[in-house]
Amino acid sequence: MWSERSWFANLASNIRYAPYQSTWNLLDWPAANVPAGWHRVDGVPLGVQIVAPPQPNAAGEKLILSLALQLERIRPWPRVAPGFSTESTESTGRRRRKAASD
């Protein structure tokens, strides 16, 4: 559990899990990574990182979410990675839910 680990262990885990986001988490600045399409030559996914300074009344978070929504409307991103079928991800989700309920 996070609360039982040292701050350094949590920091190291956060950096390994989300290396670009962790800096903003440590600074307590709101940030989001948003899918932005695919590289035309290399075929790898591209993303945009949106960061806002902390503001009263969560104005930075609202700005980030608003911008992310606008980007998704301009260029909707798929909910399933290329090469994976929706059916396989749905059956995996059903198996996980069933295992959790057993």
KABELDA-V563952 format. One record per residue. N is the residue number from 1. RES is the residue in three letters. PHI is phi in radians with two decimals (999 if undefined). PSI is psi in radians with two decimals (NA if undefined). OMEGA is omega as a letter, one per 30 degrees, with the letter a starting at -180 (999 if undefined). Layout:
N_RES_PHI_PSI_OMEGA + N_RES_PHI_PSI_OMEGA
This chain:
1_MET_999_2.48_a + 2_TRP_-1.00_-0.73_a + 3_SER_-1.20_-0.32_a + 4_GLU_-1.60_-0.13_a + 5_ARG_-1.70_2.78_l + 6_SER_-1.22_2.82_l + 7_TRP_-1.10_-0.61_a + 8_PHE_-1.19_-0.71_l + 9_ALA_-1.10_-0.71_l + 10_ASN_-1.15_-0.72_l + 11_LEU_-1.07_-0.85_a + 12_ALA_-1.07_-0.73_l + 13_SER_-1.12_-0.75_l + 14_ASN_-1.09_-0.74_a + 15_ILE_-1.15_-0.69_l + 16_ARG_-1.17_-0.69_a + 17_TYR_-1.28_-0.79_a + 18_ALA_-2.45_1.36_a + 19_PRO_-1.07_-0.60_a + 20_TYR_-1.47_-0.52_a + 21_GLN_-1.40_-0.50_a + 22_SER_-1.08_-0.59_l + 23_THR_-1.02_-0.80_a + 24_TRP_-1.23_-0.62_l + 25_ASN_-1.07_-0.75_a + 26_LEU_-1.14_-0.62_l + 27_LEU_-1.42_-0.15_a + 28_ASP_1.14_0.61_l + 29_TRP_-1.76_2.38_l + 30_PRO_-1.20_2.42_a + 31_ALA_-2.67_2.74_l + 32_ALA_-2.58_2.55_l + 33_ASN_-1.86_2.21_a + 34_VAL_-2.12_2.27_l + 35_PRO_-1.02_2.46_a + 36_ALA_-2.34_0.35_l + 37_GLY_1.96_-2.80_a + 38_TRP_-2.24_2.48_l + 39_HIS_-1.16_2.23_a + 40_ARG_-1.13_-0.60_a + 41_VAL_-1.58_-0.90_a + 42_ASP_-1.47_-0.34_l + 43_GLY_1.24_0.35_l + 44_VAL_-1.70_2.68_l + 45_PRO_-1.21_2.56_l + 46_LEU_-1.98_2.66_l + 47_GLY_-2.48_2.85_l + 48_VAL_-2.12_2.31_l + 49_GLN_-1.78_2.17_a + 50_ILE_-1.90_2.24_a + 51_VAL_-2.31_2.46_l + 52_ALA_-2.34_2.57_l + 53_PRO_-1.19_2.64_l + 54_PRO_-1.07_2.40_a + 55_GLN_-2.42_2.75_l + 56_PRO_-1.10_2.69_l + 57_ASN_1.03_0.50_l + 58_ALA_1.00_0.56_a + 59_ALA_-1.11_-0.61_l + 60_GLY_-1.13_-0.75_l + 61_GLU_-1.10_-0.74_l + 62_LYS_-1.09_-0.72_l + 63_LEU_-1.09_-0.80_a + 64_ILE_-1.09_-0.83_a + 65_LEU_-1.12_-0.66_l + 66_SER_-1.13_-0.78_l + 67_LEU_-1.16_-0.72_l + 68_ALA_-1.06_-0.72_l + 69_LEU_-1.10_-0.75_l + 70_GLN_-1.09_-0.74_l + 71_LEU_-1.11_-0.70_l + 72_GLU_-1.17_-0.64_l + 73_ARG_-1.16_-0.65_l + 74_ILE_-1.23_-0.76_a + 75_ARG_-2.42_1.49_a + 76_PRO_-1.04_2.46_l + 77_TRP_-1.80_2.55_a + 78_PRO_-1.20_2.60_l + 79_ARG_-1.50_-0.18_l + 80_VAL_-2.25_2.35_a + 81_ALA_-1.13_2.54_l + 82_PRO_-0.97_2.47_a + 83_GLY_1.61_-0.15_l + 84_PHE_-2.05_2.38_l + 85_SER_-1.52_2.67_l + 86_THR_-1.07_-0.65_a + 87_GLU_-1.06_-0.76_a + 88_SER_-1.16_-0.62_l + 89_THR_-1.28_-0.58_l + 90_GLU_-1.18_-0.73_a + 91_SER_-1.18_-0.61_l + 92_THR_-1.11_-0.75_l + 93_GLY_-1.08_-0.71_l + 94_ARG_-1.12_-0.73_l + 95_ARG_-1.10_-0.72_a + 96_ARG_-1.13_-0.76_l + 97_ARG_-1.12_-0.72_a + 98_LYS_-1.12_-0.77_l + 99_ALA_-1.09_-0.66_a + 100_ALA_-1.20_-0.55_a + 101_SER_-1.44_-0.31_a + 102_ASP_-1.30_NA_999
